[in-house]
Amino acid sequence: MTVSFMRSMVKHGGGVKHTRKQKSWNDEVWEIYERITGEERPELFRTQKPK
């Protein structure tokens, strides 16, 4: 078990240094909506993105 943990940390894409910020499910769905319809999301559903 220790060996498999060490391998996973050494392999490409393994370990903490390669973690990415996950998009929220809600934002992903709205991006798909915008891409398919060509329209922006309604004002009511827009979120303020941090600067």
N, C-alpha and C positions, 0 to 999 in steps of 0.2 A: 504494500500500500504506500509506503514511503517512497519507493522507487517510482511508482506511477505518478505521484504528486510532483516529484522532482522533474520527471520528464515533461509533464504538462506545463511546468513553469519555464522550462528551457525552450520548448518548442515554439516555433513562430506563432504569434498570436496568443500566446499563453501569458498568464501573469497579470498583475495589476497595471503594469505600465501600458498595456494595450486595451484597457477598458475604454469604451466610448460612452458618451452620454446618450441614454436612451430617449428617443422621442416619445412623447405621450401618445397613446392610442388615438385620442381625440384629435390631436394635431395631424397625425398621419392620415386619418379619414378625411379631414378637411382639405389636406393637400391633394388627395386623390380627387375629391369633389371639384376643386378648383381646376385641376388638370383636365378632367373629363368635360366639365361644362364650359370651361373658359371664363367663368365668372368668379368674382371674389366672394368670400363668405359674407353673409348678411352682417350688417353692423352689430346686431345684437350678439352675434357669436364670435366677434373678433376679440382677440386677447392682446394685451399689451406685452410685447416682447421686451425682456430686460436689455438694457443698453450695455 
